[in-house]
């Protein structure tokens, strides 16, 4: 038995997180660039995070949540993670 | 004005996350090694995460939460993040 998530689950979790970021960002009428600058995250890295193409770190989750004026745990809840 | 967290905040967030993992692990009477094996996270990496010495990734947060039988968002809430 393995408890470890497969590659497909991993991808889905990253995609869901990115979608939650994008949804909050759009709700605030922020551009991706504006959110990157507010969060102190590199702009191209932010794009990859939103598309679920990067395994985002806890410190970047915290920074992005600050930029979105919400709690990191809310962002994960909204992503269904 | 900078919205970006300072080094001290970063450290505090990682330490709080590690403490939340440890608290749940102890509540389940799991050894650090057992949790590492359940989660599929390298044992020495798990030790560093619990001590707040590593910037844990979202996929490892998900794996650790699975090992602890809880939601990743709960783990962040319990860490006050």
Backbone of each chain as nested JSON, in Angstrom:
{
  "chains": [
    {"id": "A", "residues": [
      {"number": 1, "name": "UNK", "atoms": {"N": [0.848, -1.201, 0.0], "CA": [0.0, 0.0, 0.0], "C": [0.874, 1.238, 0.0]}},
      {"number": 2, "name": "UNK", "atoms": {"N": [0.474, 2.167, -0.816], "CA": [1.208, 3.433, -0.761], "C": [0.268, 4.558, -0.373]}},
      {"number": 3, "name": "UNK", "atoms": {"N": [0.731, 5.417, 0.522], "CA": [-0.068, 6.565, 0.942], "C": [0.365, 7.801, 0.168]}},
      {"number": 4, "name": "UNK", "atoms": {"N": [1.429, 7.641, -0.588], "CA": [2.011, 8.798, -1.253], "C": [1.219, 9.149, -2.513]}},
      {"number": 5, "name": "UNK", "atoms": {"N": [0.968, 10.442, -2.718], "CA": [0.179, 10.893, -3.868], "C": [0.906, 10.608, -5.172]}},
      {"number": 6, "name": "UNK", "atoms": {"N": [0.146, 10.274, -6.198], "CA": [0.726, 10.067, -7.511], "C": [0.947, 11.381, -8.231]}},
      {"number": 7, "name": "UNK", "atoms": {"N": [1.609, 11.299, -9.385], "CA": [1.94, 12.499, -10.152], "C": [0.682, 13.266, -10.555]}},
      {"number": 8, "name": "UNK", "atoms": {"N": [-0.372, 12.526, -10.868], "CA": [-1.594, 13.192, -11.316], "C": [-2.229, 13.995, -10.176]}},
      {"number": 9, "name": "UNK", "atoms": {"N": [-2.234, 13.411, -8.96], "CA": [-2.752, 14.136, -7.793], "C": [-1.926, 15.396, -7.546]}},
      {"number": 10, "name": "UNK", "atoms": {"N": [-0.608, 15.243, -7.673], "CA": [0.279, 16.384, -7.439], "C": [-0.075, 17.531, -8.374]}},
      {"number": 11, "name": "UNK", "atoms": {"N": [-0.201, 17.17, -9.644], "CA": [-0.538, 18.159, -10.66], "C": [-1.87, 18.825, -10.327]}},
      {"number": 12, "name": "UNK", "atoms": {"N": [-2.851, 18.016, -9.946], "CA": [-4.176, 18.55, -9.634], "C": [-4.104, 19.516, -8.46]}},
      {"number": 13, "name": "UNK", "atoms": {"N": [-3.321, 19.195, -7.443], "CA": [-3.225, 20.084, -6.284], "C": [-2.591, 21.417, -6.661]}},
      {"number": 14, "name": "UNK", "atoms": {"N": [-1.56, 21.362, -7.489], "CA": [-0.908, 22.612, -7.901], "C": [-1.849, 23.433, -8.783]}},
      {"number": 15, "name": "UNK", "atoms": {"N": [-2.581, 22.749, -9.659], "CA": [-3.536, 23.439, -10.534], "C": [-4.643, 24.088, -9.714]}},
      {"number": 16, "name": "UNK", "atoms": {"N": [-5.139, 23.355, -8.72], "CA": [-6.21, 23.909, -7.874], "C": [-5.716, 25.117, -7.093]}},
      {"number": 17, "name": "UNK", "atoms": {"N": [-4.48, 25.028, -6.59], "CA": [-3.947, 26.179, -5.853], "C": [-3.847, 27.394, -6.77]}},
      {"number": 18, "name": "UNK", "atoms": {"N": [-3.304, 27.182, -7.965], "CA": [-3.165, 28.286, -8.919], "C": [-4.513, 28.902, -9.268]}},
      {"number": 19, "name": "UNK", "atoms": {"N": [-5.518, 28.044, -9.43], "CA": [-6.858, 28.542, -9.773], "C": [-7.436, 29.377, -8.631]}},
      {"number": 20, "name": "UNK", "atoms": {"N": [-7.159, 28.969, -7.394], "CA": [-7.663, 29.738, -6.244], "C": [-6.999, 31.11, -6.187]}},
      {"number": 21, "name": "UNK", "atoms": {"N": [-5.707, 31.155, -6.505], "CA": [-4.993, 32.438, -6.538], "C": [-5.606, 33.328, -7.617]}},
      {"number": 22, "name": "UNK", "atoms": {"N": [-5.793, 32.751, -8.806], "CA": [-6.341, 33.529, -9.919], "C": [-7.744, 34.048, -9.595]}},
      {"number": 23, "name": "UNK", "atoms": {"N": [-8.578, 33.218, -8.97], "CA": [-9.946, 33.629, -8.653], "C": [-9.939, 34.829, -7.7]}},
      {"number": 24, "name": "UNK", "atoms": {"N": [-9.102, 34.753, -6.655], "CA": [-9.029, 35.88, -5.697], "C": [-8.449, 37.121, -6.359]}},
      {"number": 25, "name": "UNK", "atoms": {"N": [-7.438, 36.912, -7.188], "CA": [-6.8, 38.037, -7.881], "C": [-7.816, 38.732, -8.785]}},
      {"number": 26, "name": "UNK", "atoms": {"N": [-8.58, 37.952, -9.536], "CA": [-9.593, 38.536, -10.416], "C": [-10.662, 39.259, -9.608]}},
      {"number": 27, "name": "UNK", "atoms": {"N": [-11.041, 38.676, -8.466], "CA": [-12.061, 39.308, -7.627], "C": [-11.585, 40.67, -7.137]}},
      {"number": 28, "name": "UNK", "atoms": {"N": [-10.264, 40.824, -7.009], "CA": [-9.697, 42.105, -6.559], "C": [-9.328, 43.011, -7.738]}},
      {"number": 29, "name": "UNK", "atoms": {"N": [-9.618, 42.547, -8.961], "CA": [-9.253, 43.298, -10.18], "C": [-7.778, 43.651, -10.22]}},
      {"number": 30, "name": "UNK", "atoms": {"N": [-6.958, 42.702, -9.815], "CA": [-5.51, 42.891, -9.86], "C": [-4.968, 42.167, -11.087]}},
      {"number": 31, "name": "UNK", "atoms": {"N": [-4.005, 42.779, -11.761], "CA": [-3.32, 42.049, -12.827], "C": [-2.345, 41.062, -12.185]}},
      {"number": 32, "name": "UNK", "atoms": {"N": [-1.927, 40.093, -12.979], "CA": [-0.95, 39.128, -12.468], "C": [0.349, 39.842, -12.08]}},
      {"number": 33, "name": "UNK", "atoms": {"N": [0.72, 40.827, -12.869], "CA": [1.948, 41.583, -12.596], "C": [1.815, 42.371, -11.293]}},
      {"number": 34, "name": "UNK", "atoms": {"N": [0.654, 42.985, -11.095], "CA": [0.438, 43.761, -9.873], "C": [0.52, 42.854, -8.645]}},
      {"number": 35, "name": "UNK", "atoms": {"N": [-0.087, 41.662, -8.753], "CA": [-0.033, 40.737, -7.61], "C": [1.399, 40.281, -7.364]}},
      {"number": 36, "name": "UNK", "atoms": {"N": [2.126, 39.997, -8.442], "CA": [3.532, 39.584, -8.287], "C": [4.308, 40.668, -7.545]}},
      {"number": 37, "name": "UNK", "atoms": {"N": [4.108, 41.916, -7.951], "CA": [4.843, 43.015, -7.322], "C": [4.427, 43.2, -5.862]}},
      {"number": 38, "name": "UNK", "atoms": {"N": [3.125, 43.142, -5.598], "CA": [2.63, 43.274, -4.218], "C": [3.186, 42.162, -3.326]}},
      {"number": 39, "name": "UNK", "atoms": {"N": [3.314, 40.967, -3.902], "CA": [3.719, 39.793, -3.128], "C": [5.227, 39.66, -3.023]}},
      {"number": 40, "name": "UNK", "atoms": {"N": [5.947, 40.361, -3.903], "CA": [7.4, 40.194, -3.921], "C": [7.81, 38.872, -4.546]}},
      {"number": 41, "name": "UNK", "atoms": {"N": [6.97, 38.368, -5.452], "CA": [7.276, 37.123, -6.157], "C": [7.603, 37.504, -7.609]}},
      {"number": 42, "name": "UNK", "atoms": {"N": [8.613, 36.887, -8.155], "CA": [9.001, 37.147, -9.547], "C": [7.798, 36.963, -10.478]}},
      {"number": 43, "name": "UNK", "atoms": {"N": [7.636, 37.891, -11.45], "CA": [6.445, 37.876, -12.305], "C": [6.28, 36.59, -13.095]}},
      {"number": 44, "name": "UNK", "atoms": {"N": [7.384, 36.075, -13.638], "CA": [7.222, 34.87, -14.462], "C": [6.961, 33.654, -13.564]}},
      {"number": 45, "name": "UNK", "atoms": {"N": [7.529, 33.686, -12.361], "CA": [7.255, 32.609, -11.395], "C": [5.77, 32.643, -11.003]}},
      {"number": 46, "name": "UNK", "atoms": {"N": [5.231, 33.838, -10.812], "CA": [3.807, 33.963, -10.447], "C": [2.92, 33.349, -11.522]}},
      {"number": 47, "name": "UNK", "atoms": {"N": [3.259, 33.601, -12.799], "CA": [2.478, 33.018, -13.892], "C": [2.499, 31.5, -13.833]}},
      {"number": 48, "name": "UNK", "atoms": {"N": [3.68, 30.957, -13.549], "CA": [3.811, 29.493, -13.481], "C": [3.039, 28.93, -12.292]}},
      {"number": 49, "name": "UNK", "atoms": {"N": [3.057, 29.648, -11.177], "CA": [2.298, 29.197, -9.996], "C": [0.804, 29.183, -10.333]}},
      {"number": 50, "name": "UNK", "atoms": {"N": [0.313, 30.243, -10.968], "CA": [-1.128, 30.304, -11.309], "C": [-1.528, 29.188, -12.264]}},
      {"number": 51, "name": "UNK", "atoms": {"N": [-0.62, 28.797, -13.142], "CA": [-0.934, 27.712, -14.08], "C": [-0.648, 26.33, -13.485]}},
      {"number": 52, "name": "UNK", "atoms": {"N": [-0.225, 26.298, -12.226], "CA": [0.028, 25.005, -11.581], "C": [1.29, 24.338, -12.089]}},
      {"number": 53, "name": "UNK", "atoms": {"N": [2.208, 25.141, -12.616], "CA": [3.429, 24.576, -13.203], "C": [4.608, 24.603, -12.234]}},
      {"number": 54, "name": "UNK", "atoms": {"N": [4.391, 25.134, -11.038], "CA": [5.464, 25.174, -10.049], "C": [4.961, 24.689, -8.7]}},
      {"number": 55, "name": "UNK", "atoms": {"N": [5.848, 23.97, -7.997], "CA": [5.549, 23.505, -6.647], "C": [5.86, 24.647, -5.694]}},
      {"number": 56, "name": "UNK", "atoms": {"N": [4.839, 25.44, -5.397], "CA": [5.022, 26.676, -4.624], "C": [5.44, 26.357, -3.177]}},
      {"number": 57, "name": "UNK", "atoms": {"N": [6.299, 27.2, -2.62], "CA": [6.76, 26.981, -1.238], "C": [5.846, 27.694, -0.238]}},
      {"number": 58, "name": "UNK", "atoms": {"N": [5.94, 27.264, 1.005], "CA": [5.116, 27.876, 2.056], "C": [5.361, 29.384, 2.138]}},
      {"number": 59, "name": "UNK", "atoms": {"N": [6.618, 29.808, 2.043], "CA": [6.881, 31.251, 2.154], "C": [6.282, 32.025, 0.988]}},
      {"number": 60, "name": "UNK", "atoms": {"N": [6.261, 31.433, -0.196], "CA": [5.588, 32.117, -1.305], "C": [4.066, 32.054, -1.164]}},
      {"number": 61, "name": "UNK", "atoms": {"N": [3.537, 30.988, -0.597], "CA": [2.093, 30.947, -0.312], "C": [1.73, 32.094, 0.629]}},
      {"number": 62, "name": "UNK", "atoms": {"N": [2.572, 32.295, 1.657], "CA": [2.338, 33.384, 2.623], "C": [2.407, 34.742, 1.918]}},
      {"number": 63, "name": "UNK", "atoms": {"N": [3.413, 34.929, 1.057], "CA": [3.564, 36.211, 0.355], "C": [2.369, 36.487, -0.564]}},
      {"number": 64, "name": "UNK", "atoms": {"N": [1.958, 35.446, -1.291], "CA": [0.834, 35.613, -2.224], "C": [-0.445, 35.924, -1.443]}},
      {"number": 65, "name": "UNK", "atoms": {"N": [-0.644, 35.242, -0.318], "CA": [-1.831, 35.511, 0.505], "C": [-1.806, 36.959, 1.007]}},
      {"number": 66, "name": "UNK", "atoms": {"N": [-0.631, 37.444, 1.382], "CA": [-0.525, 38.843, 1.813], "C": [-0.936, 39.77, 0.676]}},
      {"number": 67, "name": "UNK", "atoms": {"N": [-0.451, 39.469, -0.529], "CA": [-0.795, 40.288, -1.694], "C": [-2.282, 40.265, -1.985]}},
      {"number": 68, "name": "UNK", "atoms": {"N": [-2.925, 39.152, -1.623], "CA": [-4.362, 38.985, -1.875], "C": [-5.193, 39.363, -0.653]}},
      {"number": 69, "name": "UNK", "atoms": {"N": [-4.506, 39.822, 0.394], "CA": [-5.207, 40.265, 1.596], "C": [-6.06, 39.163, 2.22]}},
      {"number": 70, "name": "UNK", "atoms": {"N": [-5.508, 37.959, 2.273], "CA": [-6.239, 36.85, 2.893], "C": [-5.246, 35.969, 3.649]}},
      {"number": 71, "name": "UNK", "atoms": {"N": [-5.775, 34.972, 4.341], "CA": [-4.899, 34.061, 5.067], "C": [-4.466, 32.911, 4.154]}},
      {"number": 72, "name": "UNK", "atoms": {"N": [-3.225, 32.455, 4.284], "CA": [-2.776, 31.295, 3.509], "C": [-3.719, 30.103, 3.664]}},
      {"number": 73, "name": "UNK", "atoms": {"N": [-4.203, 29.872, 4.889], "CA": [-5.103, 28.725, 5.087], "C": [-6.408, 28.903, 4.312]}},
      {"number": 74, "name": "UNK", "atoms": {"N": [-6.883, 30.147, 4.159], "CA": [-8.092, 30.401, 3.351], "C": [-7.837, 30.034, 1.898]}},
      {"number": 75, "name": "UNK", "atoms": {"N": [-6.655, 30.391, 1.42], "CA": [-6.297, 30.123, 0.037], "C": [-6.295, 28.604, -0.22]}},
      {"number": 76, "name": "UNK", "atoms": {"N": [-5.772, 27.841, 0.719], "CA": [-5.779, 26.387, 0.558], "C": [-7.197, 25.825, 0.644]}},
      {"number": 77, "name": "UNK", "atoms": {"N": [-7.975, 26.36, 1.572], "CA": [-9.382, 25.908, 1.689], "C": [-10.123, 26.154, 0.378]}},
      {"number": 78, "name": "UNK", "atoms": {"N": [-9.945, 27.346, -0.172], "CA": [-10.64, 27.694, -1.415], "C": [-10.178, 26.819, -2.574]}},
      {"number": 79, "name": "UNK", "atoms": {"N": [-8.945, 26.334, -2.477], "CA": [-8.41, 25.431, -3.499], "C": [-8.874, 23.993, -3.259]}},
      {"number": 80, "name": "UNK", "atoms": {"N": [-9.568, 23.794, -2.134], "CA": [-10.016, 22.437, -1.787], "C": [-8.878, 21.531, -1.385]}},
      {"number": 81, "name": "UNK", "atoms": {"N": [-7.817, 22.163, -0.838], "CA": [-6.627, 21.386, -0.45], "C": [-6.584, 21.267, 1.075]}}
    ]},
    {"id": "B", "residues": [
      {"number": 1, "name": "UNK", "atoms": {"N": [7.09, 51.752, 0.774], "CA": [6.399, 50.725, 1.572], "C": [6.676, 49.349, 0.991]}},
      {"number": 2, "name": "UNK", "atoms": {"N": [6.961, 48.413, 1.837], "CA": [7.129, 47.046, 1.347], "C": [6.099, 46.136, 2.003]}},
      {"number": 3, "name": "UNK", "atoms": {"N": [5.475, 45.304, 1.159], "CA": [4.508, 44.344, 1.691], "C": [5.158, 42.988, 1.921]}},
      {"number": 4, "name": "UNK", "atoms": {"N": [6.419, 42.887, 1.524], "CA": [7.096, 41.598, 1.573], "C": [7.565, 41.309, 3.005]}},
      {"number": 5, "name": "UNK", "atoms": {"N": [7.358, 40.078, 3.456], "CA": [7.738, 39.704, 4.808], "C": [9.248, 39.746, 4.993]}},
      {"number": 6, "name": "UNK", "atoms": {"N": [9.671, 40.103, 6.173], "CA": [11.085, 40.098, 6.489], "C": [11.565, 38.704, 6.855]}},
      {"number": 7, "name": "UNK", "atoms": {"N": [12.892, 38.589, 7.0], "CA": [13.491, 37.286, 7.291], "C": [12.958, 36.709, 8.602]}},
      {"number": 8, "name": "UNK", "atoms": {"N": [12.699, 37.601, 9.561], "CA": [12.24, 37.109, 10.863], "C": [10.829, 36.517, 10.767]}},
      {"number": 9, "name": "UNK", "atoms": {"N": [9.97, 37.198, 9.982], "CA": [8.614, 36.676, 9.768], "C": [8.672, 35.328, 9.074]}},
      {"number": 10, "name": "UNK", "atoms": {"N": [9.553, 35.23, 8.082], "CA": [9.692, 33.979, 7.339], "C": [10.034, 32.84, 8.272]}},
      {"number": 11, "name": "UNK", "atoms": {"N": [11.036, 33.106, 9.107], "CA": [11.487, 32.105, 10.061], "C": [10.34, 31.705, 10.994]}},
      {"number": 12, "name": "UNK", "atoms": {"N": [9.599, 32.713, 11.455], "CA": [8.498, 32.448, 12.382], "C": [7.432, 31.579, 11.724]}},
      {"number": 13, "name": "UNK", "atoms": {"N": [7.138, 31.851, 10.455], "CA": [6.113, 31.06, 9.777], "C": [6.547, 29.606, 9.614]}},
      {"number": 14, "name": "UNK", "atoms": {"N": [7.809, 29.411, 9.269], "CA": [8.296, 28.035, 9.106], "C": [8.322, 27.32, 10.449]}},
      {"number": 15, "name": "UNK", "atoms": {"N": [8.715, 28.042, 11.496], "CA": [8.755, 27.443, 12.833], "C": [7.352, 27.073, 13.302]}},
      {"number": 16, "name": "UNK", "atoms": {"N": [6.38, 27.962, 13.024], "CA": [5.003, 27.678, 13.436], "C": [4.444, 26.478, 12.685]}},
      {"number": 17, "name": "UNK", "atoms": {"N": [4.773, 26.388, 11.383], "CA": [4.294, 25.243, 10.617], "C": [4.879, 23.949, 11.195]}},
      {"number": 18, "name": "UNK", "atoms": {"N": [6.181, 23.961, 11.45], "CA": [6.833, 22.769, 12.004], "C": [6.235, 22.37, 13.342]}},
      {"number": 19, "name": "UNK", "atoms": {"N": [5.918, 23.367, 14.168], "CA": [5.347, 23.082, 15.489], "C": [3.954, 22.466, 15.35]}},
      {"number": 20, "name": "UNK", "atoms": {"N": [3.196, 22.916, 14.352], "CA": [1.852, 22.357, 14.135], "C": [1.953, 20.9, 13.69]}},
      {"number": 21, "name": "UNK", "atoms": {"N": [2.93, 20.615, 12.844], "CA": [3.15, 19.225, 12.408], "C": [3.505, 18.362, 13.625]}},
      {"number": 22, "name": "UNK", "atoms": {"N": [4.444, 18.857, 14.419], "CA": [4.878, 18.092, 15.598], "C": [3.721, 17.847, 16.56]}},
      {"number": 23, "name": "UNK", "atoms": {"N": [2.901, 18.871, 16.788], "CA": [1.782, 18.727, 17.731], "C": [0.822, 17.635, 17.266]}},
      {"number": 24, "name": "UNK", "atoms": {"N": [0.475, 17.657, 15.976], "CA": [-0.436, 16.622, 15.443], "C": [0.21, 15.239, 15.48]}},
      {"number": 25, "name": "UNK", "atoms": {"N": [1.493, 15.203, 15.153], "CA": [2.211, 13.921, 15.153], "C": [2.234, 13.339, 16.558]}},
      {"number": 26, "name": "UNK", "atoms": {"N": [2.527, 14.182, 17.548], "CA": [2.545, 13.696, 18.934], "C": [1.168, 13.242, 19.377]}},
      {"number": 27, "name": "UNK", "atoms": {"N": [0.141, 13.987, 18.946], "CA": [-1.238, 13.611, 19.32], "C": [-1.587, 12.234, 18.769]}},
      {"number": 28, "name": "UNK", "atoms": {"N": [-0.965, 11.861, 17.649], "CA": [-1.218, 10.548, 17.039], "C": [-0.219, 9.494, 17.519]}},
      {"number": 29, "name": "UNK", "atoms": {"N": [0.67, 9.891, 18.45], "CA": [1.728, 8.998, 18.943], "C": [2.551, 8.393, 17.818]}},
      {"number": 30, "name": "UNK", "atoms": {"N": [2.858, 9.217, 16.829], "CA": [3.706, 8.777, 15.71], "C": [5.124, 9.283, 15.947]}},
      {"number": 31, "name": "UNK", "atoms": {"N": [6.109, 8.453, 15.638], "CA": [7.487, 8.95, 15.658], "C": [7.712, 9.8, 14.407]}},
      {"number": 32, "name": "UNK", "atoms": {"N": [8.741, 10.62, 14.456], "CA": [9.06, 11.445, 13.292], "C": [9.381, 10.547, 12.089]}},
      {"number": 33, "name": "UNK", "atoms": {"N": [10.047, 9.445, 12.349], "CA": [10.41, 8.516, 11.275], "C": [9.156, 7.884, 10.672]}},
      {"number": 34, "name": "UNK", "atoms": {"N": [8.217, 7.515, 11.542], "CA": [6.983, 6.885, 11.053], "C": [6.212, 7.868, 10.183]}},
      {"number": 35, "name": "UNK", "atoms": {"N": [6.137, 9.123, 10.612], "CA": [5.421, 10.121, 9.815], "C": [6.123, 10.355, 8.478]}},
      {"number": 36, "name": "UNK", "atoms": {"N": [7.452, 10.402, 8.515], "CA": [8.213, 10.582, 7.269], "C": [7.887, 9.443, 6.305]}},
      {"number": 37, "name": "UNK", "atoms": {"N": [7.871, 8.222, 6.819], "CA": [7.611, 7.06, 5.958], "C": [6.173, 7.078, 5.435]}},
      {"number": 38, "name": "UNK", "atoms": {"N": [5.219, 7.401, 6.308], "CA": [3.809, 7.478, 5.891], "C": [3.607, 8.549, 4.814]}},
      {"number": 39, "name": "UNK", "atoms": {"N": [4.358, 9.642, 4.949], "CA": [4.174, 10.791, 4.064], "C": [4.989, 10.681, 2.787]}},
      {"number": 40, "name": "UNK", "atoms": {"N": [5.985, 9.805, 2.796], "CA": [6.869, 9.708, 1.645], "C": [7.831, 10.885, 1.571]}},
      {"number": 41, "name": "UNK", "atoms": {"N": [8.156, 11.425, 2.743], "CA": [9.115, 12.536, 2.811], "C": [10.4, 11.977, 3.446]}},
      {"number": 42, "name": "UNK", "atoms": {"N": [11.521, 12.373, 2.901], "CA": [12.811, 11.93, 3.431], "C": [12.9, 12.218, 4.939]}},
      {"number": 43, "name": "UNK", "atoms": {"N": [13.414, 11.242, 5.724], "CA": [13.413, 11.388, 7.188], "C": [14.178, 12.608, 7.676]}},
      {"number": 44, "name": "UNK", "atoms": {"N": [15.316, 12.87, 7.079], "CA": [16.098, 14.024, 7.587], "C": [15.448, 15.338, 7.151]}},
      {"number": 45, "name": "UNK", "atoms": {"N": [14.805, 15.312, 5.98], "CA": [14.062, 16.501, 5.537], "C": [12.892, 16.762, 6.491]}},
      {"number": 46, "name": "UNK", "atoms": {"N": [12.213, 15.696, 6.914], "CA": [11.086, 15.851, 7.843], "C": [11.544, 16.51, 9.142]}},
      {"number": 47, "name": "UNK", "atoms": {"N": [12.706, 16.102, 9.648], "CA": [13.237, 16.701, 10.87], "C": [13.465, 18.196, 10.685]}},
      {"number": 48, "name": "UNK", "atoms": {"N": [14.017, 18.554, 9.526], "CA": [14.287, 19.968, 9.257], "C": [12.99, 20.754, 9.104]}},
      {"number": 49, "name": "UNK", "atoms": {"N": [11.984, 20.155, 8.489], "CA": [10.68, 20.825, 8.361], "C": [10.086, 21.065, 9.755]}},
      {"number": 50, "name": "UNK", "atoms": {"N": [10.143, 20.049, 10.614], "CA": [9.571, 20.215, 11.965], "C": [10.295, 21.284, 12.767]}},
      {"number": 51, "name": "UNK", "atoms": {"N": [11.569, 21.45, 12.508], "CA": [12.332, 22.483, 13.234], "C": [12.263, 23.831, 12.535]}},
      {"number": 52, "name": "UNK", "atoms": {"N": [11.521, 23.913, 11.447], "CA": [11.375, 25.192, 10.747], "C": [12.614, 25.584, 9.979]}},
      {"number": 53, "name": "UNK", "atoms": {"N": [13.428, 24.602, 9.646], "CA": [14.697, 24.894, 8.971], "C": [14.599, 24.763, 7.456]}},
      {"number": 54, "name": "UNK", "atoms": {"N": [13.423, 24.371, 6.953], "CA": [13.262, 24.231, 5.509], "C": [11.979, 24.914, 5.063]}},
      {"number": 55, "name": "UNK", "atoms": {"N": [12.049, 25.53, 3.881], "CA": [10.88, 26.162, 3.284], "C": [10.086, 25.077, 2.568]}},
      {"number": 56, "name": "UNK", "atoms": {"N": [9.148, 24.506, 3.269], "CA": [8.415, 23.326, 2.791], "C": [7.555, 23.685, 1.571]}},
      {"number": 57, "name": "UNK", "atoms": {"N": [7.452, 22.769, 0.627], "CA": [6.654, 23.011, -0.583], "C": [5.205, 22.564, -0.374]}},
      {"number": 58, "name": "UNK", "atoms": {"N": [4.33, 23.073, -1.243], "CA": [2.91, 22.699, -1.155], "C": [2.729, 21.187, -1.272]}},
      {"number": 59, "name": "UNK", "atoms": {"N": [3.454, 20.553, -2.189], "CA": [3.265, 19.102, -2.343], "C": [3.719, 18.342, -1.104]}},
      {"number": 60, "name": "UNK", "atoms": {"N": [4.764, 18.832, -0.431], "CA": [5.142, 18.175, 0.823], "C": [4.156, 18.504, 1.95]}},
      {"number": 61, "name": "UNK", "atoms": {"N": [3.579, 19.688, 1.942], "CA": [2.531, 20.002, 2.928], "C": [1.367, 19.019, 2.745]}},
      {"number": 62, "name": "UNK", "atoms": {"N": [1.002, 18.771, 1.479], "CA": [-0.097, 17.831, 1.19], "C": [0.271, 16.426, 1.676]}},
      {"number": 63, "name": "UNK", "atoms": {"N": [1.498, 15.997, 1.391], "CA": [1.928, 14.642, 1.799], "C": [1.928, 14.497, 3.323]}},
      {"number": 64, "name": "UNK", "atoms": {"N": [2.441, 15.534, 3.998], "CA": [2.516, 15.475, 5.469], "C": [1.101, 15.455, 6.054]}},
      {"number": 65, "name": "UNK", "atoms": {"N": [0.211, 16.272, 5.479], "CA": [-1.178, 16.286, 5.966], "C": [-1.817, 14.908, 5.769]}},
      {"number": 66, "name": "UNK", "atoms": {"N": [-1.531, 14.263, 4.654], "CA": [-2.054, 12.904, 4.434], "C": [-1.54, 11.958, 5.516]}},
      {"number": 67, "name": "UNK", "atoms": {"N": [-0.252, 12.067, 5.815], "CA": [0.34, 11.221, 6.855], "C": [-0.282, 11.485, 8.215]}},
      {"number": 68, "name": "UNK", "atoms": {"N": [-0.738, 12.72, 8.423], "CA": [-1.341, 13.107, 9.71], "C": [-2.865, 12.991, 9.674]}},
      {"number": 69, "name": "UNK", "atoms": {"N": [-3.381, 12.521, 8.534], "CA": [-4.827, 12.314, 8.423], "C": [-5.619, 13.611, 8.635]}},
      {"number": 70, "name": "UNK", "atoms": {"N": [-5.146, 14.681, 8.055], "CA": [-5.857, 15.951, 8.178], "C": [-5.742, 16.714, 6.862]}},
      {"number": 71, "name": "UNK", "atoms": {"N": [-6.419, 17.838, 6.778], "CA": [-6.335, 18.644, 5.574], "C": [-5.157, 19.612, 5.674]}},
      {"number": 72, "name": "UNK", "atoms": {"N": [-4.478, 19.865, 4.555], "CA": [-3.396, 20.846, 4.551], "C": [-3.854, 22.196, 5.103]}},
      {"number": 73, "name": "UNK", "atoms": {"N": [-5.072, 22.62, 4.753], "CA": [-5.551, 23.915, 5.245], "C": [-5.706, 23.903, 6.773]}},
      {"number": 74, "name": "UNK", "atoms": {"N": [-6.081, 22.749, 7.343], "CA": [-6.168, 22.65, 8.812], "C": [-4.793, 22.841, 9.443]}},
      {"number": 75, "name": "UNK", "atoms": {"N": [-3.81, 22.232, 8.815], "CA": [-2.44, 22.311, 9.341], "C": [-1.97, 23.772, 9.363]}},
      {"number": 76, "name": "UNK", "atoms": {"N": [-2.277, 24.511, 8.31], "CA": [-1.907, 25.928, 8.275], "C": [-2.694, 26.725, 9.313]}},
      {"number": 77, "name": "UNK", "atoms": {"N": [-3.993, 26.422, 9.428], "CA": [-4.804, 27.118, 10.443], "C": [-4.226, 26.886, 11.829]}},
      {"number": 78, "name": "UNK", "atoms": {"N": [-3.904, 25.646, 12.123], "CA": [-3.371, 25.32, 13.448], "C": [-2.025, 25.997, 13.687]}},
      {"number": 79, "name": "UNK", "atoms": {"N": [-1.317, 26.258, 12.605], "CA": [-0.023, 26.957, 12.713], "C": [-0.24, 28.469, 12.814]}},
      {"number": 80, "name": "UNK", "atoms": {"N": [-1.498, 28.898, 12.675], "CA": [-1.789, 30.335, 12.719], "C": [-1.302, 31.061, 11.476]}},
      {"number": 81, "name": "UNK", "atoms": {"N": [-1.225, 30.315, 10.378], "CA": [-0.717, 30.898, 9.121], "C": [-1.874, 31.139, 8.168]}}
    ]}
  ]
}
